[in-house]
Amino acid sequence: MPRLWRPRAIRTAGPTLGLVVASAFASAQSGPPDSSATASPAAETPAWLVSDSGARSVSFSLEVTRGPEGPALINGRREGGLQIVVPLGWTVQWDWHNADSAAHSLVVMVEREKLPTEGGHPAFTNAMTRMVSAGLPAGGHDRTTFTAEEAGWYWLLCGVPGHAIAGEYIGLRIDPEARTASVKAK
């Protein structure tokens, strides 16, 4: 199935770095998603993440798509195969898009021994999409802003019952030693 929406980061000139996420409609002939959606451990920062050390903020675009074997992917990854690292105390903003035919959501939860069967209270105030348990329908969009106020390991997971335990989650590390935001593939 072709991708109909692709987040694009546009960096602005000037003393601060801005982010505008634009919807770009690709033609049905566009082919597979570009490789910038998945970073290798040694890769540069992907285009979907913009880090601004001066403003102590990071913005990123997340897209849920249907995986080749059925279960959904977040930016082309699942089962914690991608980790976003954010410095402690930074402002985090994500733009989220559901490009799958099923309902999905996203919530930041503290990593524990076991994944939850459904989304619960977010680890940080406002660190979730709308309708966490019911999920946003196909084509749904949401923007969330929160402060990464406590160091630790977290999951960015789908809160729809059964989705996280089926593998629909990636990692988030709030790191007091980090100087800038980054992405690591596992």
N, C-alpha and C positions, 0 to 999 in steps of 0.2 A: 504494500500500500504506500503511495507516495506521501511525503511530508508536505503538509499544506501550510505550516507555520514554522518559521525559523527565527529565533531571537537573534538580534544583531546589536552589538555594542557600538556606540558611536562616541568616541572620545572628543571632548571639547577642548579648545585651546584656552589658555589663560592660567592663572595661578592655581586653580583647583581643577581637579579632574571630574568631569560629569559623566553621567550615563543616561542614555536614552535608549530604551528598548523599543524597537520598531517591529511591527508585524510585516513580514515579507512573504507574499504568497508565491510559492514555487509552482512551476508548471508540472503537470503530471509526468513529464519527461525528465524531471530533475534528477532522478536516480537516487542512490542511497544517501543517507545523511552524511554531511562532511565529517572528516576525522577530528575537527576541533571540539566535537561533543565529548570525545573520550581522550583523556590525556594519558600518556605513558609516564612512568615514574620519573624519567629524565626530561620530560617535555617542558616547554615553556608554559606560562600561564595561558589557559584556553581563552578564546575570544569571549566566551560567555561570562567571564569573571573579570571585574574591574576593581582593583585595589587602589585606595588613595591614602597613603601614609600620612600626608599632611592633615587631612580631614579626619583621620582615624575611622575610615569607613570602607566597606566593601559592598559591592552590588553584584548580584549574579542572576542569571536566567536559568530556570529549571523547566524541563519539558518531560512530561510522561508520555511514553509511546508504547505501543504493543510490541512485545518481544517476539523474536522469530519462533519461539516454541510456546507462545501464549502469554506467560506472565509479563506484566508491564515492566518497563525500564525507566529509570530516571536519568536523563542525559546519557542514555546509551548503556547504563550500568545497573546492576542489581546486587543484592546480597552483600552490601557493604563494599563493593568493588571500586568505589570512588570515595575519597575523603577530602572534604573542604576544610582547610586550616585557617582559623581566624584569630588574630591577636586578642587577648583579653581586654575588655573595655571598649571595643570597637562597635560602631553601629553597623548592623547587617540589614541589607535590603534585598529581598528576592522578588523576582517576577516569575510567576509560575503559570504554566499552560498545560491543559489536559488535551493532548492530541490523540488519545485513545478513544475507543467507542464506549468504554465502561466509565463509571464514576470513580474519581480518585480525589485524594486530598494530600496535604503535607503538614506534619507537625514535628517540632523538635522535642525529643524525649531523651532523658538520661539513659545511657547504655547500662543495661543490667545483665544478669546471667541469661535471661530469656527474653526474646522479643515479645511485646504485648500482642494479644489477639486483635486489638483495635486501638485507635488513638485515644489518648487520655489528656490530662492537663499538660500544657506545654511547659518545658523547662524554664522558659523565659516569657515574660509578659508579651503577648501578641505574636509569639513564634509559631504561628499556624495559619493555614488557609481558613476561609469560611467553611462551614459545614464539614467539620473534621470526620465525623462518623458516617454521615450520609454520602459525602463526596460531592465534588462539583461535576456536572455532566460533561459529556464530550464537548470540546471547544471552550470549556470554562477557563477563565483567567483570574488571577488574584495577585495582589502585591502586598507584601508584608514587610514591616520594619520593626526591628527590636535591637536591644543592646546585649552584647555577649558579656554578661556581667559576672559569670562564674566559670573558672577554668574547669576543664574536664572533657570527657568523651561523651558524645551524643549521637543519636540516630536522627536523620531526616527521613521520616517514614510515612507511608500512606496510612491514614487513620481509619480507612474503610475496613470493617471486620474481615479478617482473613488475608488481607493484602500484604501486610508486613511479614507475616510468617510464611507467606508464599515467596518472599524475597524482594518485595518492593521497598527497599531502603538503601540509603547511602550513609556515609559517616560524616560527622562534624566534630572537629577538635577545636576547642577554645584553648589556646596555648599562650601562657604568660610570657614565654620566651620568644614567640614569633614577632618579627618586625613588620611583616606584611602578610596579606592573605595569599594563599596558594592552594593548589589542588594536587593530590597524590592519588595515583591509581594503585590498587592492590593486586 
